[in-house]
Amino acid sequence: MKRRTFLKTTTLAAAALAAPGLTMAGASKKLRIGTITPGSHFWTQTMDRVGKSMAEKSGGAFASEIFPSGQLGNEATMIQQLQAGGLDMGFLTVAEFSNRIDDMAALFTPYLVADVAQASKLLTGATATAMLDQYKTLGMKGLGFGLGGMRHLISRKSAATSADLAGRKYRITPFAPLRDFYELMDVAPTPVPLPGLFDALANGQVDGADIDLELAWKLKLYDQAPNLKITSQMMFPVVAVVSGKYWAGLDAGEKEMLSQTVSEEIDWLFAQYVEFEPKWLADLKGTGMSVSSAEPEFFGDTLAQWNGIWEPKAPSIAALRAEAQALA
């Protein structure tokens, strides 16, 4: 179904959610889905696929509307809409949820997995699946964890060790586990909206960024930050959540259909990152970037210090580590 263009202000967009005629004619179940990523991003494509699959499986009883690019506001705003029942479903970063549920920080444990293939297995494993139950505390149903690639360092100036990062300003996604990680290295974590990151690097507002290969390539960040350190220090998960009010309105068969559909399309998402991560890396190397790899030792004492802060707050770290070791 062709995606429509909606007003971008949060208030007006939220009001548009309640307007009639936003779903296919004849559909009895509206499924309104919010994301922060543009239509070209794999996360938004995953939700498009969920909507189309639900329509096919239900014979048109379900129809979806996707609100990409943060049209309904930032993730904090969309979480509020999910809790109030003004939004039916979100495909949102676990980062934002870790500001509300400490245990979600476990999924950002440094060097938990080596690559996206291991990450996809861990995020569908027993421990991560059990962690989905914690979204009940926010009035939501957690349906599954997806992935946004591994995290690396891109910068205007090169760095041999993390000591070289001290005093620099790095763009991060603003959430506590990642903020702690950079502050432990005396780096100034600097939140910058992704659409403004290219300019922020160009004008020196930031010296570098904690980034995945997809965005480094698609946002052309190599033009302003020609140094890429392949660290793979964290995975960056996303979670599919449904408003508790919407979930309660579905019968058992519909709940099973939606759960299964989300699971199938998240598997598709994992496959895209497994396929495209090496391609994006090759593309970035082809720009003439200075690309080097770093082992965990690059971060010095930061890893142990981070663990000391977060292991008491995020009890799932131990179980995830045990499960991850079996994947190695």
Backbone hydrogen bonds, N-H to C=O, Kabsch-Sander energy under -0.5 kcal/mol:
donor,donor_aa,acceptor,acceptor_aa,energy
13,A,9,T,-2.9
14,A,10,T,-2.7
15,A,11,T,-1.8
16,A,12,L,-1.9
17,L,13,A,-1.1
18,A,14,A,-0.6
18,A,15,A,-1.1
19,A,16,A,-1.2
22,L,19,A,-0.5
27,A,24,M,-1.9
28,S,61,A,-1.0
29,K,61,A,-2.8
30,K,28,S,-0.6
31,L,63,A,-2.2
33,I,31,L,-0.6
33,I,65,E,-2.8
34,G,89,M,-2.2
35,T,67,F,-2.2
41,H,38,P,-1.6
45,Q,41,H,-2.3
46,T,42,F,-2.2
47,M,43,W,-1.6
48,D,44,T,-2.1
49,R,45,Q,-2.3
50,V,46,T,-2.0
51,G,47,M,-2.3
52,K,48,D,-2.3
53,S,49,R,-2.5
54,M,50,V,-2.5
55,A,51,G,-2.0
56,E,52,K,-2.1
57,K,53,S,-2.9
58,S,54,M,-1.9
59,G,56,E,-1.0
60,G,55,A,-2.7
61,A,58,S,-0.8
63,A,29,K,-2.1
65,E,31,L,-1.9
67,F,33,I,-3.1
69,S,37,T,-2.5
70,G,35,T,-2.2
71,Q,68,P,-1.7
73,G,70,G,-2.0
78,M,74,N,-2.2
79,I,75,E,-2.4
80,Q,76,A,-1.6
81,Q,77,T,-2.0
82,L,78,M,-2.5
83,Q,79,I,-2.3
84,A,80,Q,-1.8
85,G,81,Q,-1.0
86,G,81,Q,-1.9
87,L,81,Q,-1.3
88,D,32,R,-0.8
89,M,32,R,-2.2
90,G,241,V,-2.6
91,F,34,G,-2.1
92,L,90,G,-0.5
92,L,239,V,-1.9
94,V,237,P,-2.1
95,A,237,P,-0.5
97,F,93,T,-1.0
98,S,94,V,-2.0
99,N,95,A,-0.6
99,N,96,E,-0.9
100,R,97,F,-2.0
101,I,97,F,-2.6
104,M,101,I,-1.8
105,A,102,D,-2.1
106,A,103,D,-1.7
107,L,104,M,-1.4
108,F,105,A,-2.1
109,T,106,A,-1.5
111,Y,233,Q,-2.5
112,L,109,T,-1.3
119,A,115,D,-2.2
120,S,116,V,-2.3
121,K,117,A,-1.2
122,L,118,Q,-2.5
123,L,119,A,-2.6
124,T,120,S,-0.5
124,T,121,K,-0.6
125,G,122,L,-1.3
128,A,122,L,-0.6
129,T,125,G,-2.2
130,A,126,A,-2.0
131,M,127,T,-1.8
132,L,128,A,-0.9
132,L,129,T,-0.7
133,D,130,A,-1.4
134,Q,131,M,-1.6
135,Y,132,L,-1.5
136,K,133,D,-1.7
137,T,134,Q,-1.4
138,L,135,Y,-1.4
139,G,136,K,-1.8
140,M,135,Y,-1.8
141,K,242,V,-2.7
142,G,132,L,-0.6
142,G,140,M,-0.5
143,L,141,K,-0.5
143,L,240,A,-3.1
144,G,240,A,-1.0
145,F,123,L,-0.5
146,G,238,V,-3.6
148,G,149,G,-0.5
148,G,236,F,-1.6
151,R,234,M,-2.7
152,H,211,I,-3.0
153,L,229,K,-2.1
154,I,209,A,-2.2
155,S,227,N,-2.5
156,R,207,D,-2.7
162,S,298,F,-2.2
164,D,161,T,-1.5
165,L,162,S,-1.5
166,A,163,A,-0.9
167,G,186,D,-2.9
168,R,165,L,-2.4
170,Y,168,R,-0.6
170,Y,188,A,-1.6
171,R,208,G,-2.7
172,I,190,T,-0.7
175,F,173,T,-1.4
178,L,175,F,-0.5
179,R,175,F,-2.5
180,D,176,A,-2.7
181,F,177,P,-1.6
182,Y,178,L,-1.8
183,E,179,R,-2.4
184,L,180,D,-2.1
185,M,182,Y,-1.2
186,D,183,E,-1.8
187,V,182,Y,-2.3
188,A,168,R,-3.1
190,T,170,Y,-3.2
196,G,193,P,-1.8
197,L,194,L,-1.7
200,A,196,G,-2.1
201,L,197,L,-2.2
202,A,198,F,-2.0
203,N,199,D,-2.6
204,G,201,L,-0.5
205,Q,200,A,-1.4
206,V,200,A,-1.6
207,D,169,K,-3.4
208,G,169,K,-1.3
209,A,154,I,-2.7
210,D,171,R,-2.7
211,I,152,H,-2.3
211,I,209,A,-0.7
216,A,212,D,-2.1
217,W,213,L,-2.0
218,K,214,E,-3.0
219,L,215,L,-2.4
220,K,217,W,-1.2
221,L,216,A,-1.4
222,Y,216,A,-0.7
223,D,220,K,-1.6
224,Q,221,L,-1.5
225,A,221,L,-2.4
227,N,155,S,-2.0
228,L,226,P,-0.5
228,L,290,S,-2.8
229,K,153,L,-3.3
229,K,227,N,-0.5
230,I,228,L,-0.7
230,I,292,S,-3.3
231,T,229,K,-1.1
232,S,151,R,-0.7
233,Q,151,R,-1.1
236,F,149,G,-1.4
238,V,146,G,-1.0
239,V,92,L,-3.1
240,A,144,G,-2.8
241,V,90,G,-2.5
241,V,239,V,-0.6
242,V,141,K,-2.3
243,S,88,D,-2.8
244,G,139,G,-2.3
247,W,243,S,-2.8
248,A,244,G,-2.1
249,G,245,K,-0.8
249,G,246,Y,-0.8
250,L,247,W,-1.6
255,K,251,D,-2.4
256,E,252,A,-2.1
257,M,253,G,-2.2
258,L,254,E,-2.5
259,S,255,K,-2.6
260,Q,256,E,-2.6
261,T,257,M,-2.3
262,V,258,L,-2.5
263,S,259,S,-2.1
264,E,260,Q,-2.3
265,E,261,T,-2.3
266,I,262,V,-2.2
267,D,263,S,-1.7
268,W,264,E,-1.5
269,L,265,E,-2.0
270,F,266,I,-2.6
271,A,267,D,-2.0
272,Q,268,W,-1.6
273,Y,269,L,-1.8
274,V,270,F,-2.3
275,E,271,A,-1.9
276,F,272,Q,-3.0
277,E,273,Y,-2.1
279,K,275,E,-0.5
280,W,276,F,-3.0
281,L,277,E,-2.0
282,A,278,P,-2.0
283,D,279,K,-2.5
284,L,280,W,-2.5
285,K,281,L,-2.3
286,G,282,A,-1.8
287,T,283,D,-0.5
287,T,284,L,-1.1
288,G,285,K,-1.6
289,M,284,L,-1.0
290,S,226,P,-2.9
291,V,289,M,-0.9
292,S,228,L,-2.3
294,A,230,I,-2.3
298,F,295,E,-2.4
299,F,296,P,-1.9
300,G,297,E,-1.7
302,T,299,F,-2.1
303,L,300,G,-0.6
305,Q,301,D,-2.3
306,W,302,T,-2.7
307,N,303,L,-2.4
308,G,304,A,-2.0
309,I,305,Q,-1.4
310,W,306,W,-2.5
311,E,307,N,-2.5
314,A,310,W,-2.5
317,I,314,A,-1.9
318,A,315,P,-0.7
319,A,315,P,-0.6
320,L,316,S,-2.5
321,R,317,I,-2.6
322,A,318,A,-2.1
323,E,319,A,-2.3
324,A,320,L,-2.8
325,Q,321,R,-2.4
326,A,322,A,-1.0
327,L,323,E,-0.6
327,L,324,A,-1.1
328,A,324,A,-1.1
